[in-house]
């Protein structure tokens, strides 16, 4: 019988996947969950970004939703995330989305 993975092990796998996203590229929450070996752990990715980004020096700004949009709300981090991504050379379309075909990281 395979050994069950602990939450701490999952957290470490997610953090390792996040740290691999290169400058000038983005990844989706679901993509990071899949890279960590748990495709359905999207909420865990969100939680780790929320709780550990600063402490673990995670490139939180490079994670967006599957529609190519920033999930943070205006006035609650959206502007900062967009500015950081634009500083890395990512261009936003008129509707505020990122062209995933062009900017999504494909490891």
ROKOL-412526 format. One record per residue (C-alpha): residue number from 1; x, y, z. Coordinates in Angstrom, 1 decimal. Each point is the difference from the previous one (the first is absolute). Example, Ala and Ser with C-alpha at 12.3 -4.5 7.8 and 13.67 -1.06 7.14 Angstrom:
<rs>
<nr:1 | c1:12.3 | c2:-4.5 | c3:7.8>
<nr:2 | c1:1.4 | c2:3.4 | c3:-0.7>
</rs>
This chain:
<rs>
<nr:1 | c1:0.0 | c2:0.0 | c3:0.0>
<nr:2 | c1:1.5 | c2:3.4 | c3:-1.0>
<nr:3 | c1:0.8 | c2:2.4 | c3:2.8>
<nr:4 | c1:-2.3 | c2:3.0 | c3:0.3>
<nr:5 | c1:1.6 | c2:3.4 | c3:-0.6>
<nr:6 | c1:-0.3 | c2:2.5 | c3:2.8>
<nr:7 | c1:-1.2 | c2:3.6 | c3:-0.4>
<nr:8 | c1:3.6 | c2:1.2 | c3:0.7>
<nr:9 | c1:1.4 | c2:-2.2 | c3:-2.8>
<nr:10 | c1:-2.7 | c2:1.4 | c3:-2.4>
<nr:11 | c1:0.9 | c2:3.5 | c3:1.1>
<nr:12 | c1:3.6 | c2:-0.6 | c3:-0.7>
<nr:13 | c1:-0.7 | c2:-1.4 | c3:-3.5>
<nr:14 | c1:-2.2 | c2:3.0 | c3:-0.8>
<nr:15 | c1:2.6 | c2:2.4 | c3:1.2>
<nr:16 | c1:2.7 | c2:-1.7 | c3:-2.2>
<nr:17 | c1:-2.3 | c2:0.2 | c3:-3.0>
<nr:18 | c1:-0.7 | c2:3.7 | c3:0.6>
<nr:19 | c1:3.7 | c2:0.8 | c3:0.3>
<nr:20 | c1:0.6 | c2:-1.5 | c3:-3.4>
<nr:21 | c1:-2.2 | c2:2.6 | c3:-1.9>
<nr:22 | c1:2.4 | c2:2.1 | c3:-1.9>
<nr:23 | c1:0.0 | c2:3.8 | c3:-0.2>
<nr:24 | c1:-2.2 | c2:1.2 | c3:-2.8>
<nr:25 | c1:-2.3 | c2:-3.0 | c3:0.1>
<nr:26 | c1:-3.2 | c2:-0.9 | c3:1.9>
<nr:27 | c1:-1.6 | c2:-3.2 | c3:1.2>
<nr:28 | c1:-3.5 | c2:-0.8 | c3:1.0>
<nr:29 | c1:-1.0 | c2:-1.3 | c3:3.5>
<nr:30 | c1:-1.1 | c2:-3.3 | c3:-1.6>
<nr:31 | c1:3.3 | c2:-0.3 | c3:-1.9>
<nr:32 | c1:1.9 | c2:0.4 | c3:3.3>
<nr:33 | c1:-2.2 | c2:-2.6 | c3:1.7>
<nr:34 | c1:0.6 | c2:-2.4 | c3:-2.8>
<nr:35 | c1:3.7 | c2:0.5 | c3:0.0>
<nr:36 | c1:0.0 | c2:-0.7 | c3:3.8>
<nr:37 | c1:-1.7 | c2:-3.3 | c3:-0.8>
<nr:38 | c1:-3.5 | c2:0.9 | c3:1.2>
<nr:39 | c1:-2.0 | c2:1.5 | c3:-2.9>
<nr:40 | c1:-3.0 | c2:0.6 | c3:2.3>
<nr:41 | c1:2.0 | c2:1.9 | c3:2.7>
<nr:42 | c1:-0.7 | c2:3.5 | c3:-1.5>
<nr:43 | c1:-1.2 | c2:1.3 | c3:3.3>
<nr:44 | c1:3.2 | c2:-1.2 | c3:1.6>
<nr:45 | c1:2.0 | c2:2.1 | c3:-2.5>
<nr:46 | c1:-2.1 | c2:3.0 | c3:0.8>
<nr:47 | c1:0.4 | c2:-0.5 | c3:3.7>
<nr:48 | c1:3.8 | c2:-0.4 | c3:-0.2>
<nr:49 | c1:0.3 | c2:3.1 | c3:-2.1>
<nr:50 | c1:-2.2 | c2:1.9 | c3:2.5>
<nr:51 | c1:1.8 | c2:-1.3 | c3:3.1>
<nr:52 | c1:3.6 | c2:-0.5 | c3:-1.1>
<nr:53 | c1:0.9 | c2:2.2 | c3:-2.9>
<nr:54 | c1:2.0 | c2:2.5 | c3:1.9>
<nr:55 | c1:1.7 | c2:-2.4 | c3:2.5>
<nr:56 | c1:0.9 | c2:-2.6 | c3:-2.7>
<nr:57 | c1:0.8 | c2:2.7 | c3:-2.7>
<nr:58 | c1:-2.5 | c2:-1.5 | c3:-2.4>
<nr:59 | c1:-0.6 | c2:1.8 | c3:-3.4>
<nr:60 | c1:-3.7 | c2:0.4 | c3:0.9>
<nr:61 | c1:-0.5 | c2:2.6 | c3:-2.8>
<nr:62 | c1:0.6 | c2:-2.6 | c3:-2.6>
<nr:63 | c1:-3.1 | c2:-2.1 | c3:0.9>
<nr:64 | c1:-3.2 | c2:0.9 | c3:-1.7>
<nr:65 | c1:-3.3 | c2:-1.8 | c3:-0.7>
<nr:66 | c1:-0.8 | c2:-2.3 | c3:-2.9>
<nr:67 | c1:-1.7 | c2:2.8 | c3:-2.0>
<nr:68 | c1:3.3 | c2:1.9 | c3:0.0>
<nr:69 | c1:-1.2 | c2:2.6 | c3:2.6>
<nr:70 | c1:1.3 | c2:1.2 | c3:3.3>
<nr:71 | c1:-2.3 | c2:-1.4 | c3:2.7>
<nr:72 | c1:0.6 | c2:2.8 | c3:2.5>
<nr:73 | c1:-2.6 | c2:2.8 | c3:0.2>
<nr:74 | c1:0.6 | c2:3.6 | c3:-0.9>
<nr:75 | c1:1.3 | c2:1.8 | c3:3.1>
<nr:76 | c1:1.0 | c2:-3.3 | c3:1.6>
<nr:77 | c1:3.3 | c2:-0.9 | c3:-1.8>
<nr:78 | c1:-1.1 | c2:0.0 | c3:-3.6>
<nr:79 | c1:1.9 | c2:3.1 | c3:-0.9>
<nr:80 | c1:3.2 | c2:-1.2 | c3:1.7>
<nr:81 | c1:-0.1 | c2:-3.4 | c3:-1.7>
<nr:82 | c1:-0.7 | c2:1.6 | c3:-3.4>
<nr:83 | c1:2.9 | c2:2.5 | c3:0.4>
<nr:84 | c1:2.4 | c2:-2.8 | c3:1.0>
<nr:85 | c1:-1.0 | c2:-2.1 | c3:-3.0>
<nr:86 | c1:0.3 | c2:3.0 | c3:-2.3>
<nr:87 | c1:3.5 | c2:0.7 | c3:1.4>
<nr:88 | c1:0.9 | c2:-3.5 | c3:-1.1>
<nr:89 | c1:-1.2 | c2:0.7 | c3:-3.5>
<nr:90 | c1:-3.4 | c2:-1.5 | c3:0.1>
<nr:91 | c1:-2.5 | c2:1.9 | c3:-2.1>
<nr:92 | c1:-3.7 | c2:0.1 | c3:0.9>
<nr:93 | c1:-2.7 | c2:0.0 | c3:-2.6>
<nr:94 | c1:-2.7 | c2:2.8 | c3:0.0>
<nr:95 | c1:-2.3 | c2:-2.1 | c3:2.1>
<nr:96 | c1:2.7 | c2:-0.5 | c3:2.7>
<nr:97 | c1:0.9 | c2:-3.6 | c3:-0.9>
<nr:98 | c1:3.4 | c2:-1.5 | c3:-0.8>
<nr:99 | c1:0.4 | c2:-2.0 | c3:-3.2>
<nr:100 | c1:0.7 | c2:-3.5 | c3:1.4>
<nr:101 | c1:1.2 | c2:-1.2 | c3:-3.4>
<nr:102 | c1:2.8 | c2:2.5 | c3:0.2>
<nr:103 | c1:0.8 | c2:0.3 | c3:3.6>
<nr:104 | c1:-0.9 | c2:-3.2 | c3:1.8>
<nr:105 | c1:3.0 | c2:-1.9 | c3:1.3>
<nr:106 | c1:0.3 | c2:-3.5 | c3:-1.6>
<nr:107 | c1:2.5 | c2:-2.0 | c3:1.9>
</rs>
